[in-house]
């Protein structure tokens, strides 16, 4: 999308893999609710983390692709996300008097050195002002999750342990991949089951904390785009920590099974796009699509790479 090759594309998001790159380059990334898309619902994986979703240049294109991903497919699970589309119609449906919570707290704050870049803070302020001007109620709220890091890293390692790689093949992959696989294979069944139970508690507590809002506004990323090679290629634990410090607002949405969308709202001092994230209620894609489209309209057209205009 950022290179101007496509207007939209399907992707997958297990801990932020739609939203993080989308926010990095200033396009729209939409992670649907767990159980929304039949062919990649998240319901068949540890913790239900990875789901399919769209990445696109605009909110309308993302909503259109979500409709395509949902339509005409047999659903073979008893559990499904509540609500339904068509999601494209949410782009032009003016949402009135939405209640939006704002937080810059991440569930990693107690376990890693999370520092919010001034541009990320400013983007949240810009989005807050725009949504307030649109007539929505935007309020800061205190959200203090505990014990997230150990739970998530256990489930993340469990997922990695499922990769069908021999010891010899592990020597050929990136150190962080090999580290996650080996760490996951060393976990006991009790550790995995405890982490999955903690994830269920986190899901319930997060949904309860967010329930008084139609959407919760957070930074999309904590830091500006990092140069290639910034993440340590050899020290896997350091690499993982660097990823967390870059994008601490993404993975908790997967654990909670909630929908989320990232949309650019400004440029930083170097001309890089800076995005915010809107997290919805269970099955609340319509609301966050409508609010993201509202932001997109009010922000206007940000300067784009010349290749987009070719």
MOPESUL-V69802 format. One line per field, one symbol per residue. ss: DSSP state (@ for helix, = for strand, . for the rest). phi: phi as a letter, one per 20 degrees, with the letter a starting at -180 (. if undefined). A space follows every 50 residues. Layout:
ss = ???
phi = ???
//
This chain:
ss = .......======.....@@@@@@@..====......@@@.....@@@.. ======..@@@@@@@@@@@@.................@@@@.......== ==...............@@@@@@@@@@@@@@@@...====.......@@@ @@@@@@@@@@@.....@@@@....@@@@@@@@@@@...@@@@@@@@@@@@ @@@@@@@@@@....=====................@@@@@@@@@@@.... @@@@@@...========.....========....@@@@@@@@@@@@@@@. .....@@@@.
phi = .fenebeaafbcbdbpfeffffffdndeccefffnedgebenfdcgmmfe ceaecbfcffffffffgffefmcfddcfecffmbefeffffdeffdlfdc ecbdfdfegecbeecefgffffffffffffffffneedcfbeccfcmfgf fffffffgfffffecfgffffdefgffffffffffefeffffffffffff ffgffffffeffdfbdecgececfgefgnffgedefffgfffffffcedd ffffffmeebcdbfcadefenefcdcddddfgmefgfffffffffgfffn efgdggffef
//
